[in-house]
Amino acid sequence: MLYVIYAEDVADSLEKRMAVRPAHLARLQLLHDEGRLVTAGPMPAVDSNEPGAAGFTGSTVIAEFESLEEAQSWAQDDPFVAAGVYQKVTVKPYRRTF
């Protein structure tokens, strides 16, 4: 089943985010290589694809997992969680219509 992982950043997260970004992207690449990743990306803090120093307010991942528990576990193991980038992570089942 598909799940949405919606994570909200702490204030002023850009430096922490950039420090662990390679490890974060490596995990997403594994999901992609397994054919389980639908989409993933950050949410800019301003109306721009390149927010610069404004940074990001969070991230969204939509991917396939065997269960809600597996999706939650995967989300909690993210390097952004360990580095204190995220203040809150929400995982919900998702049904694709289009």
C-alpha positions in Angstrom: 0.0 0.0 0.0 1.1 3.6 -0.5 1.8 5.9 2.5 2.3 9.6 2.8 5.1 10.7 5.1 4.7 14.4 5.9 7.5 15.9 8.0 7.6 19.4 9.4 11.0 21.1 10.0 12.1 22.8 13.2 12.8 26.5 12.8 16.1 27.4 11.1 16.7 23.8 10.0 18.7 24.6 6.8 22.2 24.0 8.2 21.2 20.7 9.9 19.3 19.7 6.7 22.2 20.3 4.4 24.6 18.4 6.7 22.7 15.1 6.5 21.1 15.5 3.1 23.3 12.9 1.4 22.3 10.2 3.8 18.6 11.2 3.5 18.8 11.1 -0.3 20.6 7.7 -0.2 17.6 6.2 1.6 15.2 7.6 -0.9 17.3 6.3 -3.8 17.0 2.8 -2.4 13.2 3.1 -2.4 13.4 4.5 -5.9 15.6 1.6 -7.1 13.2 -0.9 -5.6 10.3 0.8 -7.5 8.5 1.8 -4.3 8.9 5.6 -4.5 6.1 7.6 -6.1 7.5 11.1 -5.2 9.6 12.9 -2.6 10.8 16.4 -2.0 11.1 19.3 0.3 8.7 22.2 0.8 10.4 25.6 0.3 9.7 28.2 2.9 9.1 30.8 0.2 7.4 30.7 -3.2 10.5 29.5 -5.1 12.1 26.3 -6.2 15.4 27.7 -4.9 14.6 29.3 -1.5 18.2 30.0 -0.6 18.6 31.1 3.0 14.9 30.9 3.7 15.2 27.1 3.6 12.4 24.6 3.9 9.5 24.0 6.1 9.4 20.2 5.7 9.3 17.3 3.3 6.8 14.9 1.7 7.4 11.3 0.6 4.8 9.0 -1.0 6.1 5.5 -1.2 5.0 1.9 -1.0 5.4 -0.1 2.2 4.0 -3.4 3.5 2.2 -1.8 6.4 1.6 1.4 8.3 4.0 0.2 10.9 6.7 -0.4 8.3 6.2 3.1 6.9 6.3 4.6 10.4 9.5 2.8 11.2 11.1 3.8 7.9 10.2 7.4 8.6 11.5 7.4 12.1 14.9 6.0 10.9 15.4 9.0 8.6 18.7 10.9 9.1 16.7 14.1 9.3 14.9 12.8 12.4 18.2 11.8 14.1 19.8 15.2 13.2 16.8 17.1 14.7 15.7 18.6 11.3 12.1 17.4 11.8 9.9 18.5 14.7 7.0 16.3 13.6 6.5 13.4 11.3 3.0 12.1 10.2 2.5 8.9 8.3 -0.9 8.1 6.7 -2.2 5.6 4.2 -2.7 7.0 0.8 -4.8 5.8 -2.1 -3.8 7.1 -5.5 -6.7 8.0 -7.8 -4.8 9.7 -10.6 
